[in-house]
Amino acid sequence: MTTCLKRAADMHTVLTFLLGTFAIGTLAHATPRPEERSADRYEAFLQRVADPDTAVQRAVELSDKDISAFSGVGIVACIVDSRIQTSTAFLVGAFDIGVTVAHTFDSGLGRIEATDCVYTSIDSQGQIRERIPVSYVKSEWAGETGAFLQPAKDVAVFRLSQPSRYAQKTMPLGRFTGDAAPVIMVGYRADIGWSTSKRKARGMAYERSKDGLSVARFTHDMDSRGIAPGAPVIDERTGVIIGIHTRLPSRGNSMITMNDWLEATLRTEIQQKKEADSG
């Protein structure tokens, strides 16, 4: 009982620091997607994850070198009916423009106001370095007719009230061709109350077989246990983000990829940022 009470107290402390009082690269070139993909890649993926205990590398905490490289990965935390809802997020193109999953802000119970959310950066020691209020959110679920609750369109772009001072670099985001690719994923634990450290997983990203296209077209085989949706999926060969991690109840790991809405929205936000800075 004493242990449980201590854990509960620790979680309350972490969430208090995470939320506080609310006071306070450019896009990669798009790559065309080939019309067809061979199903044997997907079959190989199924065989690879058939025994996850031996085939999938466990997620690990970031090294000192990784901390700097992925300083543009943070947490979006929102208050929802007296509860805390979190997702991993990452900065793209500017230090006040971020991307995460749409379901952080949109749910079956209604849309969360941007003013109820903050973007938080945490250092290698698990200490809060900054909490920046979210100014506004553009969600594909909310902004495109018929997109609500579609897994492939579960994406949102948000603008911060001020640029991150902790992040040392933003992250390039590009299109995924569908060819099998070695990838890494960086994100925070979904149960952030128990741990504030970033975690990194390694594996492969694939296009699903045609039978699964209506549910979620792309997937990956990384150990995502405990990693909050919104984590960037990065091609190890290029360093470019090719997807956004999420999970579906019936399909497990899924990967949201760059689409026309996301590309156009990011370009608009980045252009507005450049005009504001030059004006």
Summary of the structure (lengths in Angstrom):
residues: 279
radius of gyration: 18.2
end to end distance: 59.7
largest distance: 59.7
contacts: 939
relative contact order: 0.20
helix: 26%
strand: 33%
